[in-house]
Amino acid sequence: MSQTLTLELSDSIFTAIRQRAEQMGIPPEHLVADLVEQNFFQASKTFSVPADQDIARLNFERHFGMLDFDGEISVTNESMDADLAKEYASTHEEE
């Protein structure tokens, strides 16, 4: 299936397209259609098939992970401030 798209171009752009098309031996509308297809081919194919969506989801999910901490973790602002203050005060020398 194809669609028709009408464009309004400046004279200078159309002239450049026409000259390039003449060099290639094709009509200007074919050159523009080819350029648009080349630039948007990948975007039009992205996630167009459910299998592609599954692959994209799996690629994304492989970045998921699990952290295993020994002990309790607190993520309150106060506990984070205390941890930062402790680190700032430390000389970071081996004890």
Biotite code that builds the C-alpha atoms (Angstrom):
import biotite.structure as struc

atoms = struc.array([
    struc.Atom([0.000, 0.000, 0.000], chain_id="A", res_id=1, res_name="MET", atom_name="CA", element="C"),
    struc.Atom([1.235, 3.496, -0.741], chain_id="A", res_id=2, res_name="SER", atom_name="CA", element="C"),
    struc.Atom([0.079, 6.993, 0.060], chain_id="A", res_id=3, res_name="GLN", atom_name="CA", element="C"),
    struc.Atom([0.333, 10.306, -1.745], chain_id="A", res_id=4, res_name="THR", atom_name="CA", element="C"),
    struc.Atom([1.870, 13.259, 0.058], chain_id="A", res_id=5, res_name="LEU", atom_name="CA", element="C"),
    struc.Atom([1.834, 16.774, -1.352], chain_id="A", res_id=6, res_name="THR", atom_name="CA", element="C"),
    struc.Atom([4.724, 19.026, -0.313], chain_id="A", res_id=7, res_name="LEU", atom_name="CA", element="C"),
    struc.Atom([5.341, 22.720, -0.739], chain_id="A", res_id=8, res_name="GLU", atom_name="CA", element="C"),
    struc.Atom([9.024, 23.473, -1.237], chain_id="A", res_id=9, res_name="LEU", atom_name="CA", element="C"),
    struc.Atom([10.962, 26.657, -1.809], chain_id="A", res_id=10, res_name="SER", atom_name="CA", element="C"),
    struc.Atom([12.164, 27.252, -5.359], chain_id="A", res_id=11, res_name="ASP", atom_name="CA", element="C"),
    struc.Atom([15.791, 26.747, -4.344], chain_id="A", res_id=12, res_name="SER", atom_name="CA", element="C"),
    struc.Atom([15.121, 23.391, -2.687], chain_id="A", res_id=13, res_name="ILE", atom_name="CA", element="C"),
    struc.Atom([13.033, 22.169, -5.605], chain_id="A", res_id=14, res_name="PHE", atom_name="CA", element="C"),
    struc.Atom([15.755, 23.257, -8.039], chain_id="A", res_id=15, res_name="THR", atom_name="CA", element="C"),
    struc.Atom([18.369, 21.319, -6.082], chain_id="A", res_id=16, res_name="ALA", atom_name="CA", element="C"),
    struc.Atom([16.124, 18.234, -6.024], chain_id="A", res_id=17, res_name="ILE", atom_name="CA", element="C"),
    struc.Atom([15.345, 18.545, -9.736], chain_id="A", res_id=18, res_name="ARG", atom_name="CA", element="C"),
    struc.Atom([19.035, 18.915, -10.665], chain_id="A", res_id=19, res_name="GLN", atom_name="CA", element="C"),
    struc.Atom([20.030, 15.915, -8.536], chain_id="A", res_id=20, res_name="ARG", atom_name="CA", element="C"),
    struc.Atom([17.207, 13.817, -9.994], chain_id="A", res_id=21, res_name="ALA", atom_name="CA", element="C"),
    struc.Atom([18.284, 14.763, -13.532], chain_id="A", res_id=22, res_name="GLU", atom_name="CA", element="C"),
    struc.Atom([21.852, 13.681, -12.728], chain_id="A", res_id=23, res_name="GLN", atom_name="CA", element="C"),
    struc.Atom([20.494, 10.345, -11.551], chain_id="A", res_id=24, res_name="MET", atom_name="CA", element="C"),
    struc.Atom([18.101, 10.009, -14.471], chain_id="A", res_id=25, res_name="GLY", atom_name="CA", element="C"),
    struc.Atom([14.960, 9.765, -12.348], chain_id="A", res_id=26, res_name="ILE", atom_name="CA", element="C"),
    struc.Atom([11.950, 12.024, -11.774], chain_id="A", res_id=27, res_name="PRO", atom_name="CA", element="C"),
    struc.Atom([12.217, 14.444, -8.815], chain_id="A", res_id=28, res_name="PRO", atom_name="CA", element="C"),
    struc.Atom([9.284, 12.784, -7.038], chain_id="A", res_id=29, res_name="GLU", atom_name="CA", element="C"),
    struc.Atom([11.100, 9.425, -7.108], chain_id="A", res_id=30, res_name="HIS", atom_name="CA", element="C"),
    struc.Atom([14.231, 10.988, -5.624], chain_id="A", res_id=31, res_name="LEU", atom_name="CA", element="C"),
    struc.Atom([12.257, 12.574, -2.788], chain_id="A", res_id=32, res_name="VAL", atom_name="CA", element="C"),
    struc.Atom([10.312, 9.360, -2.144], chain_id="A", res_id=33, res_name="ALA", atom_name="CA", element="C"),
    struc.Atom([13.587, 7.392, -2.015], chain_id="A", res_id=34, res_name="ASP", atom_name="CA", element="C"),
    struc.Atom([15.161, 9.892, 0.376], chain_id="A", res_id=35, res_name="LEU", atom_name="CA", element="C"),
    struc.Atom([12.147, 9.828, 2.687], chain_id="A", res_id=36, res_name="VAL", atom_name="CA", element="C"),
    struc.Atom([12.060, 6.021, 2.667], chain_id="A", res_id=37, res_name="GLU", atom_name="CA", element="C"),
    struc.Atom([15.784, 5.792, 3.414], chain_id="A", res_id=38, res_name="GLN", atom_name="CA", element="C"),
    struc.Atom([15.482, 8.191, 6.340], chain_id="A", res_id=39, res_name="ASN", atom_name="CA", element="C"),
    struc.Atom([12.357, 6.671, 7.846], chain_id="A", res_id=40, res_name="PHE", atom_name="CA", element="C"),
    struc.Atom([12.699, 2.996, 6.939], chain_id="A", res_id=41, res_name="PHE", atom_name="CA", element="C"),
    struc.Atom([14.069, 1.969, 10.343], chain_id="A", res_id=42, res_name="GLN", atom_name="CA", element="C"),
    struc.Atom([11.519, 4.064, 12.226], chain_id="A", res_id=43, res_name="ALA", atom_name="CA", element="C"),
    struc.Atom([8.652, 2.523, 10.287], chain_id="A", res_id=44, res_name="SER", atom_name="CA", element="C"),
    struc.Atom([9.873, -1.004, 11.000], chain_id="A", res_id=45, res_name="LYS", atom_name="CA", element="C"),
    struc.Atom([10.581, -0.502, 14.707], chain_id="A", res_id=46, res_name="THR", atom_name="CA", element="C"),
    struc.Atom([8.269, -2.624, 16.833], chain_id="A", res_id=47, res_name="PHE", atom_name="CA", element="C"),
    struc.Atom([5.956, -3.317, 13.923], chain_id="A", res_id=48, res_name="SER", atom_name="CA", element="C"),
    struc.Atom([5.785, -7.032, 14.704], chain_id="A", res_id=49, res_name="VAL", atom_name="CA", element="C"),
    struc.Atom([4.873, -8.493, 18.120], chain_id="A", res_id=50, res_name="PRO", atom_name="CA", element="C"),
    struc.Atom([8.055, -10.598, 17.994], chain_id="A", res_id=51, res_name="ALA", atom_name="CA", element="C"),
    struc.Atom([10.083, -7.368, 17.707], chain_id="A", res_id=52, res_name="ASP", atom_name="CA", element="C"),
    struc.Atom([8.278, -6.011, 20.743], chain_id="A", res_id=53, res_name="GLN", atom_name="CA", element="C"),
    struc.Atom([9.136, -9.176, 22.662], chain_id="A", res_id=54, res_name="ASP", atom_name="CA", element="C"),
    struc.Atom([12.790, -8.913, 21.680], chain_id="A", res_id=55, res_name="ILE", atom_name="CA", element="C"),
    struc.Atom([12.902, -5.250, 22.693], chain_id="A", res_id=56, res_name="ALA", atom_name="CA", element="C"),
    struc.Atom([11.267, -6.077, 26.042], chain_id="A", res_id=57, res_name="ARG", atom_name="CA", element="C"),
    struc.Atom([13.745, -8.902, 26.699], chain_id="A", res_id=58, res_name="LEU", atom_name="CA", element="C"),
    struc.Atom([16.677, -6.673, 25.793], chain_id="A", res_id=59, res_name="ASN", atom_name="CA", element="C"),
    struc.Atom([15.380, -4.074, 28.220], chain_id="A", res_id=60, res_name="PHE", atom_name="CA", element="C"),
    struc.Atom([14.658, -6.576, 30.979], chain_id="A", res_id=61, res_name="GLU", atom_name="CA", element="C"),
    struc.Atom([18.118, -8.121, 30.810], chain_id="A", res_id=62, res_name="ARG", atom_name="CA", element="C"),
    struc.Atom([19.303, -4.943, 32.504], chain_id="A", res_id=63, res_name="HIS", atom_name="CA", element="C"),
    struc.Atom([17.117, -5.718, 35.504], chain_id="A", res_id=64, res_name="PHE", atom_name="CA", element="C"),
    struc.Atom([18.850, -7.155, 38.511], chain_id="A", res_id=65, res_name="GLY", atom_name="CA", element="C"),
    struc.Atom([18.648, -7.849, 42.164], chain_id="A", res_id=66, res_name="MET", atom_name="CA", element="C"),
    struc.Atom([20.806, -6.416, 44.889], chain_id="A", res_id=67, res_name="LEU", atom_name="CA", element="C"),
    struc.Atom([21.585, -8.497, 47.928], chain_id="A", res_id=68, res_name="ASP", atom_name="CA", element="C"),
    struc.Atom([22.621, -6.484, 50.950], chain_id="A", res_id=69, res_name="PHE", atom_name="CA", element="C"),
    struc.Atom([23.824, -7.819, 54.249], chain_id="A", res_id=70, res_name="ASP", atom_name="CA", element="C"),
    struc.Atom([21.753, -6.108, 56.867], chain_id="A", res_id=71, res_name="GLY", atom_name="CA", element="C"),
    struc.Atom([19.059, -3.497, 56.895], chain_id="A", res_id=72, res_name="GLU", atom_name="CA", element="C"),
    struc.Atom([18.846, -0.639, 54.445], chain_id="A", res_id=73, res_name="ILE", atom_name="CA", element="C"),
    struc.Atom([17.128, 2.624, 55.182], chain_id="A", res_id=74, res_name="SER", atom_name="CA", element="C"),
    struc.Atom([16.336, 5.078, 52.440], chain_id="A", res_id=75, res_name="VAL", atom_name="CA", element="C"),
    struc.Atom([14.921, 7.938, 54.442], chain_id="A", res_id=76, res_name="THR", atom_name="CA", element="C"),
    struc.Atom([16.366, 11.404, 53.939], chain_id="A", res_id=77, res_name="ASN", atom_name="CA", element="C"),
    struc.Atom([17.674, 11.400, 57.491], chain_id="A", res_id=78, res_name="GLU", atom_name="CA", element="C"),
    struc.Atom([19.543, 8.118, 57.062], chain_id="A", res_id=79, res_name="SER", atom_name="CA", element="C"),
    struc.Atom([21.021, 9.252, 53.754], chain_id="A", res_id=80, res_name="MET", atom_name="CA", element="C"),
    struc.Atom([22.102, 12.555, 55.326], chain_id="A", res_id=81, res_name="ASP", atom_name="CA", element="C"),
    struc.Atom([23.728, 10.645, 58.170], chain_id="A", res_id=82, res_name="ALA", atom_name="CA", element="C"),
    struc.Atom([25.557, 8.348, 55.740], chain_id="A", res_id=83, res_name="ASP", atom_name="CA", element="C"),
    struc.Atom([26.783, 11.333, 53.736], chain_id="A", res_id=84, res_name="LEU", atom_name="CA", element="C"),
    struc.Atom([27.933, 13.176, 56.846], chain_id="A", res_id=85, res_name="ALA", atom_name="CA", element="C"),
    struc.Atom([29.821, 10.046, 57.967], chain_id="A", res_id=86, res_name="LYS", atom_name="CA", element="C"),
    struc.Atom([31.539, 9.760, 54.562], chain_id="A", res_id=87, res_name="GLU", atom_name="CA", element="C"),
    struc.Atom([32.410, 13.467, 54.409], chain_id="A", res_id=88, res_name="TYR", atom_name="CA", element="C"),
    struc.Atom([33.935, 13.283, 57.885], chain_id="A", res_id=89, res_name="ALA", atom_name="CA", element="C"),
    struc.Atom([35.946, 10.174, 57.076], chain_id="A", res_id=90, res_name="SER", atom_name="CA", element="C"),
    struc.Atom([39.568, 10.501, 56.017], chain_id="A", res_id=91, res_name="THR", atom_name="CA", element="C"),
    struc.Atom([39.150, 7.333, 53.984], chain_id="A", res_id=92, res_name="HIS", atom_name="CA", element="C"),
    struc.Atom([42.387, 5.961, 55.373], chain_id="A", res_id=93, res_name="GLU", atom_name="CA", element="C"),
    struc.Atom([42.588, 2.256, 55.952], chain_id="A", res_id=94, res_name="GLU", atom_name="CA", element="C"),
    struc.Atom([41.970, 1.436, 59.565], chain_id="A", res_id=95, res_name="GLU", atom_name="CA", element="C"),
])
